[in-house]
Amino acid sequence: MAGSIDYRNTRPALTRPKDFSAFWADTLALLAREDSSVQIDHFETRADGLTLQWLRYPSLGGALIHAYFLSRDDRREDPLVVHTHGYIGQCEVMWQWAEQGLQVFGFDIRGLGRSREAIPEGSPFGYVLSGIESQHDSVLRGAVCDYARAQQVAVRCLGAQPQRTIFYGHSFGGALALMAAAVTQTPDLLVTGVPTLGWAEGRRRMVQKGSGAEINRYLDQYPERTQRVMGVLRYFDTMNFANLVGCPLLIGLGIRDATVPAATVYAIINHLSCPHEIREFPVSHSPDDPEADLWSHFDREWRELAVGGSPDSFGRG
């Protein structure tokens, strides 16, 4: 949790490895060489003209990613939102977003949800530790590519360039959205609620739940692997991507959060150079707390921005 530290002024030095840029350039080059076929498994059209498609597409390493796409044939230039789910979850079909005027593409990350067979054997210590021995084998590398490929597949399914593209994610999905936005420079707007994986060293001290707790338990059992694991995580530390984001960003966080402490989010925010707006809420990752309902304001705001366009009033911190 945030504790007594001045979390709003948290700004650790970046920990980007020397080959960080080359690593991600090589990763995207490998992704570009993957099979680009898309398989439609099922589709249905409602009376109001909204069509739902269930589909699969190959991502890095040939991993088969399952996704859905909501669209209207007569409004193919409507804004496109690409989203994924939180940690150890799967996407829900967001009919309400499409009803508000968005084309919606949602996908299940490799090894999770409908895409769980893409990783036959994950780490017994937790999903985030799958392939932790090397940045090249890390599940996080593939997950970022799953997001990048999702945008490409969505545009292909549309058959036209959308009016604007929005990357959206919450928690783990928010981290992937931020990393994918930084390495692809694709979206016109990035929306991320309590993005995780920021400031790996700080997470070691503060996180009590979720993926950070899994990493802590693993390193407590194998302390001799700490240097190597932390070195790998620097390639996927959302803080190290922050000043690479080139589009306007709406970012939300909870002041009280044992899964994604506020300080770890401000470690990202305080390295941003893009126009951005910050929304603080009393809690996050606390669905049973009545104050969690305040996040509905964030949900309403980003959808209005997505449909209406990013405001000129977005500041730079």
PyMOL commands that set and color helices and strands:
alter all, ss='L'
color gray80, all
select helices_A, chain A and resi 7-9+20-32+60-62+73-75+95-99+113-118+127-129+139-158+172-184+200-206+210-221+223-236+238-244+262-269+290-308
alter helices_A, ss='H'
color red, helices_A
select strands_A, chain A and resi 39-45+51-58+64-71+80-84+103-107+165-170+189-193+249-256+276-283
alter strands_A, ss='S'
color yellow, strands_A
deselect
rebuild
show_as cartoon
